[in-house]
Amino acid sequence: MAKVHMDRPSASYFYPWPLVLVSCVSTDGKPNIITIGASSVCSSNPPTVGIAIKPARYSYGLIKASGDFGVNIPGPEQLEAADRCGWLSGAEVDKFAETGLTAQASRAITSPLVAECPVSLECRLIQTVPLGSHDWLIGEVVAAHVDEALLDEDGRFRPCSEQALFCFGGDYRRVGDQIAGWFFTR
Ligand SMILES: Cc1cc2nc3c(=O)[nH]c(=O)nc-3n(C[C@H](O)[C@H](O)[C@H](O)COP(=O)(O)O)c2cc1C
């Protein structure tokens, strides 16, 4: 393999990005959704997740003011809505009304969740890391809601490969076929 040394280091060489819908709410109770490609699990105990948001975004101000946000994992049925939430601004439109998605009350946070998404996590903002173009917002997952169709008979979470979506280059892609299990070489 001949690797080319790229002139400009860029985060775009890091792939794929899981596609998530982050839900939030204004101080006067208006719910909003922002599409986020840059996100990750941060720790499993306590459970934390991180999202990268530009400080200039309308949603950024909402999350900083409320101190919480929802992370909703969309499936293919929510893809069109997810794309729209990635260019419309909650400063100008009601994205729930625009997309037909339903704002569902959370149990432990003020931000709503997206009812149609098969997985929704309630996150309390615990750290903000300023990095430049984006800040990394770390949320502790204080409650989780999972579509019962994703649970096996013993109540264990079994994610469905047809459901998860990734940002890949400038495209949206599904998860591919299973090729091995973790530690299959052990
Ligand atoms: C696929 C996709 C991924 C995106 N990922 C991010 C991201 O990781 N961070 C970010 O700040 N904006 C991201 N955006 C842009 C925001 O979703 C977009 O600017 C949105 O309109 C902001 O909404 P708001 O004004 O209601 O906050 C992404 C957009 C798309 C379409």
The ligand as an SDF file (V2000), in Angstrom:
LIG
                    3D

 31 33  0  0  0  0  0  0  0  0999 V2000
  -25.4280   14.8460    8.0830 C   0  0  0  0  0  0  0  0  0  0  0  0
  -25.2040   16.1190    8.8760 C   0  0  0  0  0  0  0  0  0  0  0  0
  -24.3530   16.1010    9.9650 C   0  0  0  0  0  0  0  0  0  0  0  0
  -24.1360   17.2720   10.7150 C   0  0  0  0  0  0  0  0  0  0  0  0
  -23.2780   17.2220   11.7860 N   0  0  0  0  0  0  0  0  0  0  0  0
  -23.0890   18.3450   12.5310 C   0  0  0  0  0  0  0  0  0  0  0  0
  -22.2390   18.2830   13.6690 C   0  0  0  0  0  0  0  0  0  0  0  0
  -21.6720   17.2400   14.0210 O   0  0  0  0  0  0  0  0  0  0  0  0
  -22.0850   19.4200   14.4000 N   0  0  0  0  0  0  0  0  0  0  0  0
  -22.6960   20.6020   14.0580 C   0  0  0  0  0  0  0  0  0  0  0  0
  -22.5050   21.6170   14.7510 O   0  0  0  0  0  0  0  0  0  0  0  0
  -23.5160   20.6780   12.9710 N   0  0  0  0  0  0  0  0  0  0  0  0
  -23.7380   19.5760   12.2190 C   0  0  0  0  0  0  0  0  0  0  0  0
  -24.5660   19.6230   11.1360 N   0  0  0  0  0  0  0  0  0  0  0  0
  -25.2180   20.9050   10.7740 C   0  0  0  0  0  0  0  0  0  0  0  0
  -26.4550   21.2050   11.6470 C   0  0  0  0  0  0  0  0  0  0  0  0
  -27.2900   20.0720   11.7540 O   0  0  0  0  0  0  0  0  0  0  0  0
  -27.2460   22.3660   10.9570 C   0  0  0  0  0  0  0  0  0  0  0  0
  -26.4310   23.5200   10.8940 O   0  0  0  0  0  0  0  0  0  0  0  0
  -28.5750   22.6710   11.6150 C   0  0  0  0  0  0  0  0  0  0  0  0
  -29.3680   23.3860   10.6810 O   0  0  0  0  0  0  0  0  0  0  0  0
  -28.4560   23.4870   12.8910 C   0  0  0  0  0  0  0  0  0  0  0  0
  -29.7260   23.5980   13.4560 O   0  0  0  0  0  0  0  0  0  0  0  0
  -30.1330   24.7490   14.4940 P   0  0  0  0  0  0  0  0  0  0  0  0
  -29.9110   26.0870   13.8170 O   0  0  0  0  0  0  0  0  0  0  0  0
  -31.5950   24.4980   14.7690 O   0  0  0  0  0  0  0  0  0  0  0  0
  -29.2600   24.5850   15.6950 O   0  0  0  0  0  0  0  0  0  0  0  0
  -24.7990   18.4900   10.3650 C   0  0  0  0  0  0  0  0  0  0  0  0
  -25.6710   18.4980    9.2450 C   0  0  0  0  0  0  0  0  0  0  0  0
  -25.8690   17.3150    8.5220 C   0  0  0  0  0  0  0  0  0  0  0  0
  -26.8270   17.3360    7.3420 C   0  0  0  0  0  0  0  0  0  0  0  0
  1  2  1  0
  2  3  1  0
  2 30  2  0
  3  4  2  0
  4  5  1  0
  4 28  1  0
  5  6  2  0
  6  7  1  0
  6 13  1  0
  7  8  2  0
  7  9  1  0
  9 10  1  0
 10 11  2  0
 10 12  1  0
 12 13  2  0
 13 14  1  0
 14 15  1  0
 14 28  1  0
 15 16  1  0
 16 17  1  0
 16 18  1  0
 18 19  1  0
 18 20  1  0
 20 21  1  0
 20 22  1  0
 22 23  1  0
 23 24  1  0
 24 25  2  0
 24 26  1  0
 24 27  1  0
 28 29  2  0
 29 30  1  0
 30 31  1  0
M  END
$$$$
